[in-house]
Each structure stands twice: as structure tokens, then as C-alpha cells.
Amino acid sequence: MSQTMVWFAWYYISAMPFNYPPNLEVDMSDIVPSAGAGLGVSQKSAGRYAAYVFWIMFSINLLNYMDRYVFIGAANIVAKELGMGIDQVGYIATAFILVYALGTLPLGIWADRWNRKNIVAICVAIWSLATAFTALANGFWSLFISRMVLGIGEAGYYPAGTALLSDYFSRTKRARVMSRWTAGALIGLMIGFIVGGVVAGLGFGMWRIAFLFTGIPGLLLAFLTWRIREPRRNQADEEAIELDPQSAVNEIEVIDSPHAIVVPKNVFKQFGRLFRIRTLVVLIVMQIFAFFSQGAAVVYLPIYLQQKDTLGLSSGLASILAGGVVVIAGIVGLLLGGYMSDILSRRHAGARVLVCGIGFLLCAPAFALAVTSHNIVIFVTCFFIAAMLINVYNGPSTAATQDVVPSILRATAIAVSLLLAHLLGDAFAPSLIGILAKAFDPTHGGHFANNLAGGDLSIALLVTCVPALIVAGLVGIFGARWMKGDIAAAELADKAAKGLQAS
């Protein structure tokens, strides 16, 4: 089964148009030669280099989620060996997410002011070392601290990495690029689940080997990232407009936009300008509720599958099933979301936000059926549908954020979005689910100690995650109407900034 899942993931990756090494064909319609502009290189060479950068960033995103979820795959066994309760598993997950959320804002602001590829390289090195040192943990607090350091490293990657990729690929293809980039996260999640669960199940203390195995490769990727080129900000969009002037927003619409944004130098004023972008606010609110559901479900999924009163799977089989369903369904959702939003955006400016909202709303009933069924066939079917629909949002929401924000504030916008979405969404979701599951246990922890906490987890997930998904869906559906005006305002701000630089 695991070989089939890996084959599927590799088939999807190899089918992408971002082929590398350079002797493979590159789809030049997806690539703007920003890496080579002003350097005297051909469009073909620039396209190859953009593909090379994409694959480095893809690999880092894979490693990012592999290091993040190796603990989740091994959590049931680690908790038993170190004498922890189901609520403490949630506290450790919250430690990572909370530091990650708080770190994205300052590191995102830094990325808008400094060399983004160097920030990515430094952060990759930090989280890789933190993962490797987790192998030395001997109790709750050592695990808690190591996951906090992991959060510091990973916090700087997403804002800087998103802004970096946005300057290698133009707006017209950005949703698909971001969706394919996010596929690396899903594959990394699968590998983290499987390595953590399978290796931990081999014997007492074997989970420590899993952390060493997943932590070391990041140091090589950090070195490769340090040596790539830093593109000029907004370069891809400028070059795309030069090649196809019709791709720009109509000049009259831009000038007449009532929500035009002038980018200030003061950081706090920048935050105020960002929150005037109504589409960005909609995206943040959607992500808050969606992150809560996603974070809670993913943390406790392998544990849920191992409980004797649900499916009673082994550690290895539970992690393979969880990782396989999440990654395959997630890739289908990513493909569907990126494709649908790019196609529909040609006719409806708010399609990217609308697609996200519909995906969340349809996810709610499928998720409810999954966590209330103890039949393996029904669970896999319903959870596959839920995982597919909840991942529809990844590419469109990231691309929408980049579309409605001036280029100089893109990394900051991603950082603000992640800060609020994680801080108000999934930061405390694992802790809340763990506390509720323990509260629903009449033995106050005895169910989890004996692998009988499945019913407790079912109730905790049902009463929290399903309502959150419904709210996320409704917010996206009703908030899609503002995207057209916000895109126009961002175009105007970029043109104004370019005019000031020229003068």
C-alpha cells in the first residue's frame, strides 16, 4: 500500500511542467524569465533556472512538513513510553504552532526588507537541527522545548518562500504554481506520518531514530538555497505585462478604484493598510476556522486510528493509512482547487475565494460522517472526501493573497495571515481537543492509557471541527465579491511605487 502511495505522489510530481534537470522540456508558458532578467541570459535558460528554484523550494516544503509531522506519526507510542496523557500530546502540538504563528510576523516583515533566499536558508538549518535534537528528548518538557525551536525555524520559511516564488512566476499561473508547491507539503506530511509511525512501532525507543533520519537532510537544502539568485521584487508580474499588456487590470478600473493602497514605510501603518484589503480579511477569517479543523484532525488522526474502540490499527498501519489518505486526497484537492480557480478567474474575479468557501462548506458533512463511523471502509471513503475538499483552498488562497496585496507587502501579508490564522485557529486546537477528550473520559486518562480513547476523540472532533468548517465556507462564499476591486488597488499601488522609484 505504501509503495502505491509513493508511486502516485511521484507520478504527480513528474507530470508537472517544472521539469529539472535542464535537459528536460520546460513549459515556458508557466515561467517568466525573472531569474535571468538583466543578466544577459536567454529565456530558455531563465526558465530552466526558475524550474531549478521551484524544485529546491518544493523539496524544502516537503521537508518542512515531514519534520513537523514525524512526531504526530509517533505520538501514540512516544506518549506511552514517556508517560504522557492525551492532553499533553495536544500541548506539545500547540507549543510548535504557537511559536510558529508568533514567529511568522517578524520574520515576514524581515523578508520584505532583506534577502529572502538567505532567510529561507537560515530557517531551514534551524528547524533541521531542532528535529535531530528531538531524538534526545526524555520527557514532556524536553519534547515541548524542541518543538518550540522547530516552530522558530519553520516560521520564517513560508512568508519568505511564498514571496520568492511569486517573483519567479507570473500572476496568471501563480495559483497552479502555489498548488504544486503545496503538494510538497502533503507528500512531506505523508512521509512524516509513515516514518514516525512505522519506525516507532519497531520497538522501544526506536522513535528517536525517526527524528535523526528526518532532521539531517535539511542542512543540504539550506546550503543549496543560500546559493540561489534573489529575483527583483514584482519582476515576474512586470515582465508578464510587458509580454501581454492585456493581462494587466484595465487602466481606468485601477485609477477609479476606491480602495487604492499607498504603501507606507511605517510597519504599523502597513498593518493598517493591509486590513483595508477586504479580500485579505475574508481570507484570514476563512483560514482561522479552517486551520482549527485541519490542525485538530491531523494531530489526532493517527491516535484515533490506533484506539481499540475505533479501528484498533497498529502504529505503522495507522500512520500509513493516515498519511496515504491525506496526501492522495490532498493532491487531488490541490489540483482541483488550482485548476478551477485559474479557469474560473477568467470570468469571475472572486473565483479563487469562492472556490475556497465552497470546498470548506462541502467538507463539513464528509468530516462528520468520518469521525462518527468505526467502519474502515466508511471512514476511509468519507475522510478521503473531506481531506480532498479541505485542501482545495491551499493554492487559490495563497494566490489570492498575493494578487490583492502590493508586491512590496506580499511577505508581510502572508506573515500576518499566518499569524492570525494559526494564533486564532489551530494554535490551541490540539490542546482543546485533548482537554475535551480527557474530559469526556470518565476515568480521566485511563482510556488513552489503554488505547480506548476513540469515542472520546470522536465527540471532541465532532462538536468543534464541523461548525468551524461551516463558518469558513460561508465567509468565503459571501466575501468573494470584493476581490476585483482589491486586485485593481494592488495594481495601482505597484504602479505608484514604480513611478516613485523611476523619479
FENQUIGI-V66231 format. One record per run of one state. SS is the DSSP state (H for helix, E for strand, - for the rest). FROM is the first residue (numbers start at 0). TO is the last residue. Records with the same first field share a line. If there is no record, write none. Layout:
# FENQUIGI-V66231
SS->FROM-TO + FROM-TO
This chain:
# FENQUIGI-V66231
-->0-0 + 14-26 + 30-32 + 36-41 + 81-84 + 111-114 + 136-138 + 166-169 + 200-205 + 215-216 + 226-233 + 243-243 + 247-249 + 256-265 + 274-276 + 306-313 + 344-349 + 372-374 + 390-391 + 404-405 + 426-427 + 439-444 + 449-452 + 502-502
H->1-13 + 27-29 + 33-35 + 42-80 + 85-110 + 115-135 + 139-165 + 170-199 + 206-214 + 217-225 + 234-242 + 244-246 + 250-255 + 266-273 + 277-305 + 314-343 + 350-371 + 375-389 + 392-403 + 406-425 + 428-438 + 445-448 + 453-501
